[in-house]
Amino acid sequence: AYSVIAIFFIFCATTKPTYDLYWITTINGNMTGDVGGIYGVKRDEMDISTKIIHLNTRVHSAVVDKAGNIYWTDITNHGIYKADPDGSNVQKIISDINRPTAITIDHTRGRIYWTNWLDNRAEVGFADLDNSEKKVIPTDSKILRSGGGLFYDEIYDKLYVSDLSGRKIIRIDLKTNDFTRLAYANQPAGIVVDYKNRRVIWADIADDSISSVKFDGSDQKVLIKFESQFSNPTALTIDKVNDRLVYIYNAPKGL
C-alpha cells in the first residue's frame, strides 16, 4: 500500500502556465511504483486531470514559474528539480540538500527558496534561478526546527514558513533576515497569504483544521474545523479568480 499526499497550487500571472491548478502525489518511505507524479488541471475542469511528470520518489512540494516551468523538491535524491511546462527536459538544478521540503519562487529577484530539514533544526536556503550556488539565511533550532510550508509574499517581500515540529508560523523579512513568530500551531503544513483580507492561512495536520492570523499576529482563529479525526489537511491555496480557498484533506470513508 502507498501513502499518498496531494499538494495543490494555484498560479495566476501575466504569463499563464499550461494549467491553473497543480498537485503532487508522492510515495512514502523508499517504496517505488506508479503512484507518484505531478498533475495539472484547468480551473473549471477540476475533475479532469493530466499527469505531467511521473515520479517514483519522495516529493514534498512544487511550484511553477511565470513561463510554466515546474520545480519540485525530491527528498529521496536530496535536491531540487526542474522541468519544462510539458514535463520534458527534467534536470536536477540544486544538489546536496539533506531533506528539501517546501519550495517557493521570488519572480522579482529570479530566486528560488526552500526549507531544508536537518537532524535537529531546519534552514531556509535560496539560489538564483540562473545560478545553482546555494546560500542560507542564518537561523538556529530555537527559531526553526523543521520544514513545513513556504510562501513568498511578493507584495511585502517576506517569506512565511510553517514550522511543522516547532509548532509555529514564522515570517522572515528578506530585507533584514529577521525572523518573527506570528502564531502558535499544532502541526502546520501548507501555508498561503490572503492579501484581500490581510491574513496568513495554514493547514494544520494534527488539529484537523485550517486556521489564519492577521499580518500583525493578532486575531488568530480557526476557519475550518473538519468533523472527522485524522482528516489531516496538508495543503491549500487561493483561487483568486473565483475568490475561494482550495485545500486537500483526507475525506471520511463514504464521501
N, C-alpha and C positions, 0 to 999 in steps of 0.2 A: 504494500500500500504506500501511497505517496502522501506527503504532507504538502498541500498546495496553498500558496499565499497569492492573493491577487492585489495588485497595486495600481491605482488609477491616476491618470494625468489628464488635465485639460490644458491645451495650449492655444492661446489667442495672440496673434501677432499680425503685423502688417503683411509679412510673407507667410502664407499658411502652409503648414506641413500637409502631408497626404491625408492624415486623419485628424479628427478633432479630439479623440479620446484614446489613450494608450494604457495598456495594463500588462502586468507580468504574472506568469505562473512559474513557480520555482520549486524544485525538489528539495527535500530536507536531507541533511547529512551527506553521505558520499554516494547515494544511490544514483543510478543513471536510468534513462528511459526516454519516452517520447512525450513527457508531460510538459517540461519547461519550455517557455518561449515568451516572446514579446508580441502582443496583439494590438491591432488598431481597429477603430470603429468610427463611423460618422455619428455626429451628434443626434441626428434624427432617425438613425437606424441602429440603435444600441443593441438590438437582438441579432445583428448580422456582423460578425467579427471576422477579421482576416489575420492569420498567423504570419507575421512579417519575418521573424527570426526564430529558428529552432535553437533551444539551449538545453543542455542536459547537465548544467552545473548550478551551483547555488547563487542565484542572482537576487539582490535585495532591493535595488532601486534603479530607476531610469529617468531620463529626461530627454527632451527634444529641443534642438536649437531652431533659430529662425528659418533656416534653409530646410528644415525637416530631418536633418541628420540625427540619429539616435545614439545616445550614450547610456551605458549601464555599468553597475558595479558587479564584479564577479568575485565572490568570496572564495570559491574553490581555487581559482587561479590568481588570487591576490592582486587584482588590478582593475583598471577601468578600460572599457572597450567602446569602440565607435563603429557605426555602420551607416551606409547611405540610406536615404529615406525608404528605398525598396528592400532593405535588409542585406544588400550586397556589400562587398568590399569591407568585410569585418576586419578590424585591426585593433590590437592592444596598444593604447596610446599612453597609458601610465602604468608602470610596473612596481612591484615590491611594496605593496600596501598590505599590511597584516590582515585586516578584516574590513574592507571597504563596505560601508553600509549605505548611508544616504548620499545623495548627489544633487547638485543644482548648478545652474549656469547664470553668470553675470554677463549679459549680452553687451552692456556698455563697455566694459573692460575687455571683453573677449576672454573670459576666465571661467574655469570650472572649479567648483568647490566640492569637497567630500568630507565625510566623517570616517575616521579610522579607529576601530575598536581594538585597543591593545589589551594586555593582560589585566591591568587594574585601573585603567583610565582610557580616555579617548582623546583624540586630537582632531582639529579641523585643518585640513590641508587644501592647497589650491595650486593651480598651474594655468598658464596661458594656453588657450586652445591651439595656438601655433607653436608652442614650446612645452615639452613634457617635463621640464625641470620643476621638481616638486618644492614647495615651500610650506611652512607650518605656522599657524597663528599660535603664539605661546599660550599655554594653559597648564593645569595640573589636575590631579584626580579629585581635588576638593571642588573644582569648578565643573568639570565634565567627566563623568565616569564611563559613559558608554555612547554608542551610536544609536540613532533612532530615526527621526525625520529631519529634513533640512529644507529650508525655503529661503530664497534670496528675495529681499524686498527691494525692487528696482527703483521705487519712488524715493525711499528714505535711505537707501544704501546701507541696509542692515541684513544680517543673517539671523534666522530663527532656527533654533535647534531643540528637538525634543530629546531629553536625556532619559533613555528607557530605564536603566537600572538606577540612575541618580535621582529619578522621580521628580523631575522639574522641567520647566520650559525656560530656555535661555535666549537672550537677544545679544548679538555681537555687533557692536558699532565698527564698521570697517574703516572708518577714518581714524579711530583711536585704538582699535583692537580691544576695547573694554567689553567685559562680559557682565551682563545683568540678569539676575534671576527674576522672571516675570511672575511665575506661578509655580506652586507645587502640583504634582500629578501623581498618579499611581504607577502606570507603565505607559507613558505617552509614546505614540508611534508617529503616524503620518501627521504633517502639520502644514497649514496654509494660512495666508493673510487675507482677511476680508477687508478690502480698502473702503468699501461702501459704508460699512458700519464701524470701521476703525477698530477691528478686533483681530486677535490671533486665535485660530481654531485648531484643535488637535483631536485625534482619535486615541482613546485610552483602552488598551487591550485588557488590562486586569479589572478595570472598573466597568467594563461593558458600556461605555458611554462616549459621547462626543461633547467636548467642553470648549469654552472660549474665555478670553480675558481681554480687557481693553489694552491699548498700546502702552498705557502708563502702569499696567499691572493691577488695576482696580477692577471691581465688578466681575470677579470670576464666577462663572455659572455653567451648569450642565444644559446643553442644548437638546441632546437626545439621550435618553436612558433606555437601553434595549431590555426588553422583558425577559429574554432568555439568558440564563447564565451561560458563560463560555461563548457569547456572541463574538468576542474578540475583534472589535473593529480595528483594522490595521492601517487604512489609508483613506485619504479624502482629497477633494479638490473642489474648486468653484467653477461652475459653468456660467461665465459672465454674460453670455448671450441670452440664456433663459433665466438668469438670476436665481440659481439653485445650487445647493450643495450636493455633490456626488460622493458617495462613500461605499466602502466594501466591508462586509462583516459576515460571520458565519450564521446563516439563517437557520432557525429551528427546523427539525425534520417535519416534512409535510408541506413546507412552503415552497 
